[in-house]
Amino acid sequence: FHSSRLRAQPDAAPSVAEMRQSEFQRHLRVGFGGRNWILYFRSAPEWPASQQSGEAITVLVGGLLSSLLLGLVLQMQQRRTTSVEQQVAIRTAELQATQAQLKEDVAQREDAERRLSENRRQLATLIRQLPGAAFRCVLDDNLSSQFISEGILALTGYAPEEFLSGQIHIASLTLPADRALARTALGRAVKERTTFEVEYRIRHRTGQEKWVLVRGSPIYA
């Protein structure tokens, strides 16, 4: 019996050789009645043609389009990843260059600070070896001290810290009779923007009068 829903009447059963030659055939071994049987199944000749419909083509085209879209998405993602990696590489190079510049700036600053410290040390050594004292003061009524060397102790009997803290002032050590002379010389130097030299008397901590020679020049901010 050879039946198909594609035809109204069934065909005669094909031979075993025809069944085996069919592209779409299956067989099943069955034991029955003490004997082994082989049942062959195949599709009707009309069935392969009936499967060639537009649905398969649609599925195939849809699959191809999906694969193409997926490939485009992956390609765009790869390009984006490459772009990000390039930007990261550029930014990393910029940061490394900035870091190198900062290191160089820090090294130069440290070198400048070392040289400045050495210059200050040499200047302090030179000032200590000079006779008398060196000082810098503000042009106010007291001539308030901003810097004063250690030699001021031997000259006046007062330590540098006493002048810097405001406990004693250079102007207060000048004898009243000589203050006008000292102020006039200092005022002329400030007005004419030149150096000055003036000799006047001061009173030592012990009460002793001393003559001092002061040389200097104004500093303008």
VOGU-3710 file (C-alpha; in Angstrom, 3 decimals, decimal comma):
1> fhssrlraqp> 0,000/0,000/0,000  1,525/3,287/-1,065  -0,547/6,219/0,117  -0,086/10,007/-0,205  -2,297/12,914/0,798  -1,114/14,660/-2,366  -3,084/12,314/-4,640  -6,600/10,973/-4,552  -5,747/7,320/-5,265  -2,892/5,323/-3,793
11> daapsvaemr> -0,116/3,961/-6,006  1,068/0,419/-6,152  3,788/-0,318/-3,640  7,303/0,224/-5,057  9,954/-2,465/-4,934  12,537/-2,725/-2,159  15,235/-1,460/-4,541  13,133/1,616/-5,366  12,536/2,245/-1,691  16,256/2,084/-0,950
21> qsefqrhlrv> 17,079/4,464/-3,791  14,708/7,111/-2,513  16,427/10,233/-1,015  13,850/10,551/1,720  13,525/6,954/2,951  13,667/5,349/6,397  13,440/1,723/7,500  12,506/-0,014/10,736  13,390/-3,553/11,869  10,537/-5,344/13,605
31> gfggrnwily> 10,347/-8,868/15,064  6,931/-10,451/14,588  5,644/-13,978/14,422  9,072/-15,443/15,056  10,496/-13,631/12,064  12,409/-10,384/11,468  10,711/-7,841/9,263  12,072/-4,633/7,721  9,540/-1,905/7,173  10,512/0,746/4,593
41> frsapewpas> 9,066/4,247/4,516  9,634/6,891/1,881  8,035/10,135/0,826  5,791/10,282/-2,175  7,477/11,631/-5,329  5,245/14,731/-5,177  6,330/15,645/-1,621  9,804/17,266/-2,295  8,254/19,555/-4,908  5,531/20,607/-2,496
51> qqsgeaitvl> 8,196/21,733/0,040  9,798/24,232/-2,369  7,727/27,190/-1,225  8,499/30,852/-0,625  8,601/30,261/3,124  12,005/28,550/2,926  13,424/31,377/0,830  12,032/33,914/3,275  13,653/32,093/6,175  16,941/31,894/4,270
61> vggllsslll> 16,902/35,585/3,337  15,942/36,526/6,883  18,825/34,485/8,243  21,251/36,111/5,818  20,020/39,604/6,732  20,289/38,805/10,430  23,836/37,544/9,926  24,694/40,697/7,960  23,251/42,978/10,633  25,074/41,069/13,335
71> glvlqmqqrr> 28,310/41,399/11,351  27,765/45,160/10,968  27,072/45,547/14,686  30,219/43,591/15,542  32,250/45,646/13,081  30,943/48,920/14,538  31,684/47,658/18,037  35,204/46,723/16,941  35,733/50,163/15,412  34,436/51,813/18,569
81> ttsveqqvai> 36,728/49,651/20,693  39,682/50,548/18,469  38,808/54,256/18,705  38,549/54,067/22,497  41,882/52,257/22,675  43,486/54,951/20,504  42,049/57,703/22,705  43,279/55,906/25,817  46,740/55,556/24,269  46,840/59,265/23,362
91> rtaelqatqa> 45,627/60,312/26,820  48,125/57,975/28,477  50,952/59,489/26,421  49,814/63,008/27,386  49,671/62,061/31,068  53,120/60,482/30,879  54,500/63,629/29,235  52,851/65,794/31,898  54,231/63,581/34,649  57,724/63,809/33,154
101> qlkedvaqre> 57,414/67,599/32,952  56,233/67,761/36,570  59,182/65,642/37,666  61,527/67,965/35,795  59,880/71,046/37,336  60,111/69,534/40,816  63,773/68,667/40,257  64,507/72,202/39,053  62,654/73,701/42,023  64,492/71,476/44,477
111> daerrlsenr> 67,783/72,447/42,849  66,853/76,144/43,068  65,907/75,728/46,743  69,224/73,998/47,446  71,145/76,792/45,734  69,113/79,426/47,598  69,746/77,668/50,891  73,460/77,520/50,118  73,500/81,227/49,206  71,753/82,085/52,467
121> rqlatlirql> 74,233/79,988/54,398  77,150/81,725/52,731  75,586/85,132/53,317  74,985/84,323/56,983  78,597/83,192/57,325  79,826/86,408/55,690  77,632/88,591/57,909  78,888/86,850/61,041  82,459/87,609/60,033  81,796/91,314/59,446
131> pgaafrcvld> 82,588/93,780/62,259  79,515/95,418/63,749  76,009/94,306/62,705  73,786/94,117/59,641  70,073/94,810/59,822  66,969/95,563/57,772  64,114/97,601/59,222  60,806/99,217/58,321  60,756/102,992/57,879  58,424/103,713/60,799
141> dnlssqfise> 58,822/105,665/64,023  60,609/102,805/65,770  62,568/101,494/62,758  61,088/98,073/63,502  63,527/95,282/62,681  62,814/92,625/60,020  66,282/91,106/60,055  69,265/91,671/62,306  72,553/89,801/62,627  74,135/88,317/65,727
151> gilaltgyap> 76,711/91,109/65,855  74,070/93,408/67,304  74,527/91,717/70,694  78,135/92,897/71,061  77,260/96,326/69,682  74,191/97,109/71,827  73,984/94,439/74,518  70,605/93,256/73,166  70,076/89,918/71,397  68,627/89,773/67,839
161> eeflsgqihi> 65,472/88,109/69,178  64,714/91,154/71,331  64,737/93,413/68,287  62,717/91,021/66,119  60,076/90,529/68,832  59,689/94,298/69,306  60,991/94,398/72,881  63,614/96,934/71,822  63,995/99,106/68,708  66,943/100,625/66,914
171> asltlpadra> 65,426/104,094/67,087  65,048/103,903/70,886  68,788/103,267/71,284  69,731/106,494/69,484  70,471/109,336/71,850  67,712/111,980/71,685  70,216/114,668/70,621  71,229/112,612/67,535  67,837/111,316/66,406  67,134/114,271/64,129
181> lartalgrav> 70,513/113,795/62,450  69,844/110,108/61,792  66,293/110,776/60,532  67,451/113,541/58,189  70,093/111,336/56,575  67,658/108,478/56,145  64,894/110,725/54,775  67,240/112,285/52,200  68,308/108,832/50,973  64,697/107,736/50,571
191> kerttfevey> 63,762/110,906/48,691  66,776/110,853/46,383  66,806/107,062/46,024  70,445/106,817/46,993  72,645/105,341/49,717  73,267/107,070/53,007  75,982/107,214/55,632  75,505/108,764/59,051  77,399/108,687/62,335  75,584/109,087/65,654
201> rirhrtgqek> 75,547/107,914/69,239  73,617/105,054/70,797  73,223/103,897/74,361  74,431/100,380/75,235  72,393/98,161/77,507  74,887/98,891/80,273  74,238/102,637/79,866  77,476/103,298/78,036  77,378/105,684/75,060  78,827/104,437/71,770
211> wvlvrgspiy> 79,487/106,080/68,452  78,249/104,054/65,463  78,605/104,515/61,725  75,544/103,391/59,781  75,633/102,801/56,015  72,632/101,639/53,989  70,235/102,155/51,142  66,428/102,170/50,908  64,588/99,198/49,416  61,479/99,980/47,400
221> a> 58,641/97,497/47,067
//
